[in-house]
Amino acid sequence: MEIVKVIKPLEVTKALPAFGYEIPKSIREIVSRGGSAAGYSAVSNYLGCPERSRLYSLGVRPKPKAKIVSPDDDIVDDVEDARVWGSIIHALRATRLAYGQDRTLQLIEELDLSFEDKLKLQNIWLIYDSQFPLMEEPFKYLGVEVQVVTNIALPGAPECLRSVIYDSVIYVPDANGNNALFSFECKTSARSGENQFSQYMPQFMSQTAFWNANPYLVERYGPMRGVVIDAVIKTKVPKCERLGPKYVSTRMQQRALEYARLPESIVFPIGPDGAYPRMLHTCWGRYSPCEMIGLCHEDAHGDYVVNGENLR
């Protein structure tokens, strides 16, 4: 069963693309780039609530809140949504790695953000650059914001493609001068310390497992050992930390692959209205309710759009 509606068919990755990054021109472009087409999030969303996954794959979204964007000047007043803020941080980080600190600060000025948010972002990247100057980086960067697609099917089974967008892929020199391969993940948090990022361990397991299940990448670049965290702490005075590495064992990778293959073997019933099961236990999450509650529970079609058009 498909876990996502993929517009462009996925193909197994055999080599990383040339190092670079397409600089976005607006906040909307940053947000619209989205995540990995068939990665850990897609799998977990599908298994958590198949109907929410189906609606998202069809392009159904809540109508934008009027307070976020000014209709007069199209400037984002406050970057309150954690996902939007995280996407902006990722885009700025990728720009810095590909084109340097000056181009990053220039991009902040170009984005349709409020004056206050621009100041916050400038402050973050000035602090980041003072702690981790590009010219003194201990890592060798192989790629930034690159998608990798791997066939994780068991031998003899039909193809099962899963994907990862790595924030960056790096070589880390060890004590003997040898290079060890890691995923270098950018994360934002309101607090510092490794415990704040333990919730991402399933994602880290999947990133490592999908890479090592791809024989082309392992042969060309070597096996991936785990994940290093590049953390931006959103305190009043921002902090920037590098945590880890978090090593991912062979057994943990096996668990991640088993989980990622589940959508191919679990068959959910389809209702008379064409909807997949609505998993009540995921409707009200720990941090916020599902965005689809109005549609699933109240048939509030007027509050939603599909691919930007009113939902009918």
N, C-alpha and C positions, 0 to 999 in steps of 0.2 A: 504494500500500500504506500502511495506517495505521501511523504510528510510535508512537502511544500509544492507549490506550483512554480516551477522553474521556467522562466521565459527563454533563457538561453541554455540549451542542454549542457550538462557538466561533462567534462572530459578529465581523465586521470592526468594529474600533473607529473611531468617527467623532469622538469627543471624549473628553477625559480626565474622569474623575469629579470630583466636588467634593473639594477638598483635605481629607484626613482619614485616620484609621487606626483599625481595630478592634483595641483593645488585647487581647492574648491573656491567658488566665487561668492558664495552666500551661505547663511545658516541653513536655508532650505536644502541646498545641495549637500551640505554636510550630513544633515539628518536623513535625507533620502537615500544616501548610499547604503544605509542599513548594515546588517550583519551578514554572517556567512549563510549561504543559501541552504545548506543541508548539514549544519553543524550541531554541536551539543545543544544549543538553545532551541533549534528547530525540533530536535528529537524530544527534549524535555517538555517543550510547549505542547507537542502533539500527545505525548503520553500523559501529561498533566490534565489537558482538556482538549480532546480532538476537535470540538466545535470551535473553540477559540483559534486553534491552529488553522482550521479550514477557512474561517472568516478572514484571518490575516493574509493567508495565501491568495485569497480572492481580491485583496486590496481594500477590504472594509476597514474604515478607521472612524473614530469619533470626530465630529466637526471641530475644527480648531477653536480654542477659547478666544473670545474677542479681546480679552485683557492682555494677551501675550504680544500681539502685534498691533502697532498703531496704524490705522487705515490711512493716515495722512502721509507719514514719512517712511512707513514700512520698517521702522526700527524696532528691534526686540527690546522691550523695556526692562525685563528682568529674566535672567536665565535661572529660573527656579527648578525646572524639571531636571532631575538628576541625570536622566538619559541624554537630554540635549547638552547639558554641561559636559558630561563625559565624552560625547561625540566631538565637541569643540576642542577639548583637551587633546583627544587623539589626533585630530586634524592638525593642530598646531605642533604637536610632537613630531608627527610625520614630516611636516614641512621643515622643521628645524633639522631633522636628521638628513633630509635630502638636499636642503638648500641653505642651511645655516640660520643663526640666531637673528640676523638683521632682517632676513626675509620673513621670519616668524613674526617679529614685531610689526612689520609692514602689513602682514595679513590681518593682524588684530585691528589695525586702523581701517582696513578695507571692509571688514565684516559689518553687517547691519546690526550692531549692538549699541546699547546705551553707553553713555560716557562712563558711568560707574562700573559697568561690566568690563569695559575696555581697560580701565585702570586695574581692576582685579587681575585680569589675564596678563597684563604687562608686568605686574608685580610678581606673579607666579613664575613667569619665564625669565625674569631678571634673577630671581632667587635660584631657579633651576640651573641657569647658565653659570652662576657664581659657584655652585656646588659641583657641577659636572660639566666643565668646559669641553666642547667638542674636540678640541685639539689634544686633550689629555684623556680621552676615552680609553679604557683598558680593553674594550670589546672591538671585534671586527664585525661589522654589520653586513649580512648577506642579503637582507631584504627588509622592506618596511611596508606595512599594510598589504601584504601579499596573500592571495588565496591559494590554498593547496587542496586538491581533490584526490581522494584515495578510494580504491575499491577494497572494502573491508569484508567482503563476502567470504564465507568458509569455502574451502576447496570443493569444487563441484557444484556449488550453489549459484543461483543467478547473481548477476552483478548487483552490488549494494554500494552506491557511491555516497561518501560523506565528505564534508569540507570543513576547512578552518581558515579564518582570516587571521594571520599572525600580525600582531602589532609590530613586531620586528623579530627577526631571526639572527642570532649572534653566535660567534665563536668566543668562548671564554678561555683564556690560557690557564692551564693548571700549574701546579708546583713544578712539574717537570718540563714546562715549556710547550706541552702539547695543547691543542685546541679541542675543547669540548663544546658540543652544539647545544644551545638552549633556545627556548622561546622566551622573548623579553617582552613581558606584558605590562601595558600601562593601565593602572587602576587609580581611581579617585576615591577618597574616603574623607569622612568628617573627623576621623581619629587616626592616630598613628599606631604602629605596632603590627607585628605579623598576625596576631589573632584576628585583626579586622578583615583579613583576606582569606581566612580558612573556608569561607563559604564558596570560594571559587575553585576549590580543589577538584571537584568533578570536571570542571572546564579544563584545568591544567592536565588532568589525567587524559582527557580526550585529545587535547592538542598533541601531547607526546605520543599517544597511541596511534593516532591517524598518521603522523609523520613516519613512525617506525613501521607501520603496516604498508608503506609505499616503498617497494624495493628500488625504484628509480632514484628516489631522493636519498635513501640510505647509502646506496652505492656511490652516488655523486658527492654527497656532503657529509655523510656519516650519520650514525644514530643520534637521536635527540635524547638528552639525559633528563630533562625536566624544564622548569620554568624559573626565571628570575623576574621579580616584580619591580616595576618602575612606578613608585607611588607618589601621587600628588595629594597632599593633605590639605583640605579646604578649611583650615582654621583661620582666625582673624589675621594672624600673620602666617601665611602659607608655609608649609614644609614640603620638602622633597626627599624621599627616601628610596633606597634600593635594598630590597629584601630578598633573602634566599641565598643560594638557589634551593628550590624545592625539588628534590629528586623524585621521580616517578618510577616505581619498581615494575618489573615485568608482570607481576600478578595484578597490580593496579591497572596496568594497560590492558590486560586481558579482561578485567571487569568493565572497563570503559568500552571496549569493542563489543562485548556481549550486550551491554545496554544500548549502544548505538544501532545494533541490528534488530532490536525488539520490534520497531514499527513494521518490519517485513513479515513478522510471524504473528502479530496480534491483530485480529480482525474485530473491529467495532461494528455494532449494528447501526444501520442508517435509518433514521425516522421517516415517516411518510412525507414530511416537509423537506426532505433532503439533508436534514441536519445530522451531524454526528452527535454522540453522547455529550451532554453538558455536565461536566464534573463539578458538582456543587461544592466539594471540599476545596476547590481552587478559586471560587468566585470572590471570596473576601480573603485576600492574602495577608501576610504578616505586616507588610508595610503599606499596602494600598489595595483597594478593590480592583478587580479586573475591569478594563475599559469597556468590555462588551456586556456588562451587567444590564445596562439600559435596553439593549437590543434583545438579549436572551430572556430577561425576566419581565420586561414591560412592553416588548414590541415597539420600542420608541425609534421607529425607522427614521423619523425626521431629525434625530440627533446624530445621524451617521452619514458618511459618504463612502462611495466605492470608486477607487482610482480618481478621487477628486470631484466626482459627480454625486448629486443627491441620491441617496439610496431609496429605491422604490419597492 
